[in-house]
Amino acid sequence: MKYLCDKCQQKRTYLISPQEITQALSKKFILSVEEIDEIMVELSNQNYIEFVVSDSNKGYFYCVNLKKNGQTYNSDTKRNRRTFGLLILRSIFLATVSFVFGLLLKAIFK
């Protein structure tokens, strides 16, 4: 989804071949055309993209248009990561405070 958001900026429709997607994701994943088809259908079902499969002389292409959820995907992901990081920091802080409070109570009532 990150690749599609980077490639399909704004509200335009873009032609993307499965080979382009495979090359872009080859550093992290090895995907076949059938797997990419399944992923595209799933993203469409989750209301991130609209796509149409197009055959031409040059091969097989997807006409991809981002929906509203797809356009905000990158910012939503950043916000979720930041929220998760703050949650972890808060948990560490509260654990430290409760540990120090426990030591103080132990020292007082010893």
C-alpha positions as CSV (number, residue, x, y, z in Angstrom):
1,M,0.0,0.0,0.0
2,K,2.9,2.4,0.8
3,Y,4.2,1.9,-2.8
4,L,0.8,2.7,-4.3
5,C,0.4,5.8,-2.1
6,D,3.9,7.0,-3.2
7,K,3.2,6.3,-6.8
8,C,-0.4,7.5,-7.0
9,Q,-0.2,10.9,-5.4
10,Q,-3.1,13.4,-5.6
11,K,-6.4,12.3,-7.2
12,R,-5.1,11.0,-10.5
13,T,-5.4,7.6,-12.1
14,Y,-2.2,5.8,-12.8
15,L,-1.2,2.9,-14.9
16,I,1.0,0.5,-13.0
17,S,2.1,-2.9,-14.2
18,P,2.5,-5.9,-11.9
19,Q,6.2,-6.0,-12.9
20,E,6.7,-2.5,-11.5
21,I,5.2,-3.5,-8.2
22,T,7.3,-6.6,-8.1
23,Q,10.5,-4.7,-8.8
24,A,9.7,-2.1,-6.2
25,L,8.9,-4.7,-3.5
26,S,11.6,-7.2,-4.5
27,K,13.9,-6.0,-1.7
28,K,11.4,-7.1,1.0
29,F,9.0,-9.5,-0.7
30,I,8.9,-12.0,-3.5
31,L,5.5,-11.8,-5.1
32,S,3.9,-13.5,-8.1
33,V,1.4,-11.8,-10.4
34,E,-1.4,-13.9,-8.8
35,E,-0.5,-12.7,-5.4
36,I,-0.4,-9.1,-6.5
37,D,-3.9,-9.6,-8.0
38,E,-5.2,-10.9,-4.7
39,I,-3.6,-8.0,-2.8
40,M,-5.1,-5.5,-5.2
41,V,-8.6,-7.0,-4.8
42,E,-8.2,-7.0,-1.0
43,L,-7.1,-3.3,-1.0
44,S,-10.1,-2.6,-3.2
45,N,-12.4,-4.5,-0.7
46,Q,-10.9,-2.5,2.2
47,N,-11.8,0.7,0.4
48,Y,-8.2,1.9,-0.1
49,I,-8.1,1.9,-4.0
50,E,-10.2,1.6,-7.1
51,F,-8.6,-0.4,-9.9
52,V,-9.4,-1.8,-13.3
53,V,-7.3,-4.4,-15.0
54,S,-6.2,-3.3,-18.5
55,D,-4.6,-5.4,-21.3
56,S,-2.7,-3.6,-23.9
57,N,0.0,-4.3,-26.5
58,K,2.7,-3.7,-23.9
59,G,1.1,-6.1,-21.4
60,Y,-1.0,-6.2,-18.3
61,F,-1.6,-3.0,-16.3
62,Y,-3.7,-1.8,-13.4
63,C,-5.5,1.5,-13.6
64,V,-5.3,2.6,-10.0
65,N,-7.1,5.4,-8.3
66,L,-6.7,6.1,-4.5
67,K,-9.8,6.5,-2.5
68,K,-10.0,8.7,0.6
69,N,-8.6,6.0,2.9
70,G,-5.8,5.4,0.5
71,Q,-4.9,9.0,0.3
72,T,-4.6,9.3,4.1
73,Y,-2.8,5.9,4.5
74,N,0.7,7.4,5.0
75,S,-0.3,10.0,7.5
76,D,-2.5,7.5,9.4
77,T,0.5,5.1,9.6
78,K,2.8,7.8,11.0
79,R,0.2,8.8,13.5
80,N,-0.3,5.2,14.6
81,R,3.5,4.7,15.0
82,R,3.8,7.9,17.1
83,T,0.8,6.9,19.3
84,F,2.4,3.4,19.8
85,G,5.7,4.9,20.7
86,L,4.1,7.3,23.2
87,L,2.2,4.4,24.7
88,I,5.4,2.5,25.3
89,L,7.2,5.5,26.7
90,R,4.2,6.2,29.1
91,S,4.3,2.5,30.2
92,I,8.0,2.7,30.9
93,F,7.6,5.9,32.8
94,L,4.7,4.5,34.9
95,A,6.6,1.3,35.6
96,T,9.6,3.4,36.8
97,V,7.5,5.6,39.0
98,S,5.8,2.7,40.6
99,F,9.1,1.0,41.2
100,V,10.5,4.1,42.9
101,F,7.3,4.5,44.9
102,G,7.5,0.9,46.0
103,L,11.1,1.4,47.1
104,L,10.1,4.5,49.1
105,L,7.2,2.7,50.8
106,K,9.5,-0.2,51.6
107,A,12.1,2.2,53.1
108,I,9.4,4.0,55.2
109,F,7.7,0.9,56.6
110,K,10.8,-1.2,57.2
